């Protein structure tokens, strides 16, 4: 085999992996990015996560304490309103500064 040649097995493997990644991207739920004022420690993050996890349809929550950022991924077909997110953040003792839906290119 010459340098740079791709075997049929490698090509099929790459195509299979690309298909799996595409399916996973299509199945992923809607994501929302929030700025939350007052996040200072892991305990703060836990409080926000606990409140947001009580919302039906939440699949995953990522908290970046340094940026004051929370990203919520909803299950496929579920959505999250800014009003409900704000209520839950407030119940945790924090202030929702901004709320936006994350587009695929972000």
N, C-alpha and C positions, 0 to 999 in steps of 0.2 A: 504494500500500500504506500502510495506517495504521500509526502507531507501535505497536509491541508485537505486530504480526501476525507469525506464523511461516510462512514459505513452505513448500510441500510438500517442496521440495528440502532445506531446512534440517532439517525434521522427519525425513525419511528418513535424512539424514546423522547426526543425533543418535541415532536408533534403531540404526543400524548400528554406531556407535562404542560404544554401550552394550552391544550384543551381543558385540562383540569383547572388551571389558573383562571381561564375564561369563565368556566362554570362557577367557580367560587366567587368571582367578582360579580356575576349576575345574581347569585343567591344572597349576596350580602345585603343587609338591611340598610335603611336610611341612617345617615350619621349626622349628628348635630354638634356644633362646636359652641362652647359657652365660655365667657370670661366671668370669673367669680371673684368678687372682692373679699379679702380677708383670709384666703387660704395661706396658712403659715407653717403647718406641720402635718405629719401623717395622720394625727388624730382628726384634724380638720378635714382632710381628704376622706377619711373613713365616714365622718358624719354626713358629708355630701353624698358619697356613694350609697350609704344606707338609705337615705331618703329617695334618691333617684332610682335605686333598685326596687323600690316599692311600687313603681309605675309598671303597669301591665305592658308587656311587649319589649322591655329593656333586655337587650342581649349582652351588652358589654359596656363598661365604663372605664375610661382612661383619665387619670388626673395627673396634671403636671403642676406641682405646687409652685415651682419657681416662676412659671409663666402665669399662674392663676387661671389655668385653662382646664376645662373638662370637656371630653368628647364622649358622647353617648351614641352607641350603635343600637338601633332598634331591630327587632326581628323583622324578617321579610313581611311586608304588608302592614306593619305598625308604624305610626307616626307619633311625634311628640310636639305639643304646642308650647310656645314660649310662655304662656300663662301658667301651664302646669309645671313646667321646669322652674319658673320663678317661684312658685308656691313651695315646691320641694326644697329649693336652695334656701329660701327664707326660713322654712321649718328647721333646717339644719343650722340656722344662725348666721347665714351669709347673704350677700347681695349679688343678684344676677346683674352683671354689667352689660353683657351683650349675648345675643343668641342668633345663630345662623345655621342653615342647613349646609352641610359640606357637599360640594359637587365632586364628581369623579376626578377632575383634573387637579384637585387640591391635595 
